[in-house]
């Protein structure tokens, strides 16, 4: 039998937990304008980020609070583990998904009244498969959500149709819109690019990246480069020739582009990479090159090509690819891949902070 003092300590601890929960609950007031949540379930981080910013714009256009969904890797990663919530709130109302599920959902979006929203053609016999497959099932399971019924819609997320959402689905009748995928287009629309300014790294990500920069470059200038040269990228670039748009290509080709894409833009040759890096090094007087890549960092090739400049080449291969993004974002010049959404995240970050960037085979 436990002594009296241990029971008193346990009781005191439980009272503190309950008191803290009650205090936190009072922070959250139901928004009568409604809510939007979605699964960021298309691809890896770069694609998810495009969809996240589009989803944020969609929620604002409908004047609904955005329930900040977790990022999706092999697990759900809470939004605030990677980015600051307070920065997003400078643009629009948001609430973390975990907070919504804990403090508001039990009362306002209870079990038995949870509707999943799916786009399906009007003539189809298919049903809404909100949780079928990975990452859809694990994503919603991670939030403890099962759907009781489904809402099928045919209207798009294009600006010209945004007015229809509020007219057809008023928040009084549809308080929570839980979408199977992001209510946004890919790649990000041109007029949403500026929303990157509201994605500010969490203290943990920023701190780790800055520590690496301080310890590695010692205040000296460095050029950051992103190389996509894995086998999957070889296959992806095999289909790029002749088209005018491919994945994230509008970031460097323009949104109204009519110029044909080339394989060299998508998968630059070693000669192109060495030439452009050397030009950037000479222009910035850089003493270091930082390489982020999914395969071959080309360390020996770069060091040999730049031996007269006595430049050091660094490749971190961090436990979390976002550390690469944060380091690239701090470089004195950045060279990225026109077609890659991973590059696109860095490019948008640098644009809103007025930092120079260029693309392989585009300078």
QUIZIRA-V891376 format. One record per helix or strand of 3 or more residues. SS is the DSSP state (a for helix, b for strand). FROM is the first residue (numbers start at 1). LEN is the number of residues. If there is no record, write none. Layout:
<<SS:FROM:LEN> <SS:FROM:LEN>>
This chain:
<<a:4:22> <b:35:4> <a:45:17> <b:65:4> <a:79:4> <a:85:4> <b:94:3> <a:97:12> <b:115:5> <a:136:7> <b:149:5> <a:159:10> <b:176:4> <a:190:9> <a:203:15> <b:222:6> <a:231:7> <a:250:4> <a:263:4> <a:270:15> <b:288:6> <a:299:7> <a:307:3> <b:312:4> <a:321:9> <b:333:4> <a:341:12> <b:357:3>>
